[in-house]
Amino acid sequence: MQNTRADVADPILVNDLRRHAVTTETVVRTSVERVLSSGWYVLGAEVEAFEQEFAEYCGVGHCVGVANGTEAIELGLRALGVGRGSRVATVANAGFYTTTALMALGAEPVFVDVDRDTKLMNLAHLKQILAESTLDAVVVTHLFGLLHDMEGVLDLTAPAGVPVFEDCAQAHGARRGGRRAGSFGAAASFSFYPTKNLGALGDGGAVVTGSADVAQQVRRLRQYGWESRYHAGVRGGRNSRLDEMQAAVLRAKLPFLDAWNRRRRDIATRYSQEIRNPRVECPPVHEEEYVAHLYVVVSAEREALRAHLTEAAIQTDVHYPVPDHRQPALTDPSGPAAALPVTDDLSVSIVTLPCHSELSDEEVTRVISRVNTW
Ligand SMILES: *Cc1c(COP(=O)(O)O)cnc(C)c1O
């Protein structure tokens, strides 16, 4: 909508997919038209090419496109042997996606608390859980775009022989020591939901792995458990395919991902350096281990801060307001919720500020000064 009054600025949105569509319109149109005229729409040459290009980008041997990020977690874990009765460690502050996948598998989530600074899995708590019980897998979520200390995770899990699965739905391209998110664990999942750092024009997802066996198993599981056409040899299969149109769009956008991530990180860096308000706690400045999927601050007076920003047409959000262990879909009313003090505390104090690659410098300045005048 066009503004007619000069004193009212355009709203600043947490995600602005219309702007994103404009910056990618030419390459996306070419891709869509290529698929349209090809006469082949599901699991074909575009999906194969994208799988190869994305595996190369991540620095892993294999990529298997699936229908969305949640099914990427589910099928990836199933391929690692997770199933009914398995115990899988995960965090409770990451939007219920992994827990949804675990519930579909009949597996039990074992919730680990998070660090207040990074908002990622607390390794001391994970260590304690590993010492007290057996786990069948650990899912590490690189939340908000911050790649976890995977060396620290693997140091704990490797002696116990527990496979690690990375949920990279918010961390496409994040890098530590030259290695990308998704290349550390036994397997990893990505989502290409439109708002992600690499987004399709609809749903999409992928499993990446260094193991040819795991990749082959996911290929079977995504298509009815077929070992070959019409021969279902594997249990737990379903229809979870990536279609050609989405794969072609993702191929068109992948070459821009690193530049978009740099832009997101530059905005986050400005926020962390220039927001000066004792009632607002900003994350530290990060290097390339952070791709700034979401810029999340902490404030004890969250609702007042949000109202102050809303008045200036600056949108905010909360990722996420209800931790998994308190979701009605999960909670057993007869049993107590897991003790996750940091997770609980953050769920009532976190606020997401606008941070995406199409924000202008002037808009970033507007957000900073508005937060500073609160
Ligand atoms: C978006 C997201 C998912 C799920 O992806 P979908 O494609 O929406 O199923 C999983 N994990 C995290 C951390 C996400 O942000």
The ligand as an SDF file (V2000), in Angstrom:
LIG
                    3D

 15 15  0  0  0  0  0  0  0  0999 V2000
   10.4680  -24.0170    9.8010 C   0  0  0  0  0  0  0  0  0  0  0  0
   11.1180  -24.9750   10.7330 C   0  0  0  0  0  0  0  0  0  0  0  0
   10.8920  -26.3630   10.6650 C   0  0  0  0  0  0  0  0  0  0  0  0
    9.8120  -26.9810    9.8500 C   0  0  0  0  0  0  0  0  0  0  0  0
    9.8070  -26.7330    8.5320 O   0  0  0  0  0  0  0  0  0  0  0  0
    8.4380  -26.8960    7.6860 P   0  0  0  0  0  0  0  0  0  0  0  0
    8.9390  -26.8710    6.2920 O   0  0  0  0  0  0  0  0  0  0  0  0
    7.5640  -25.7320    8.0280 O   0  0  0  0  0  0  0  0  0  0  0  0
    7.8280  -28.2050    8.0510 O   0  0  0  0  0  0  0  0  0  0  0  0
   11.6290  -27.1940   11.4910 C   0  0  0  0  0  0  0  0  0  0  0  0
   12.4960  -26.6940   12.3750 N   0  0  0  0  0  0  0  0  0  0  0  0
   12.7170  -25.3700   12.5040 C   0  0  0  0  0  0  0  0  0  0  0  0
   13.7000  -24.8970   13.5130 C   0  0  0  0  0  0  0  0  0  0  0  0
   12.0250  -24.4620   11.6980 C   0  0  0  0  0  0  0  0  0  0  0  0
   12.2350  -23.1550   11.8460 O   0  0  0  0  0  0  0  0  0  0  0  0
  1  2  1  0
  2  3  1  0
  2 14  2  0
  3  4  1  0
  3 10  2  0
  4  5  1  0
  5  6  1  0
  6  7  2  0
  6  8  1  0
  6  9  1  0
 10 11  1  0
 11 12  2  0
 12 13  1  0
 12 14  1  0
 14 15  1  0
M  END
$$$$
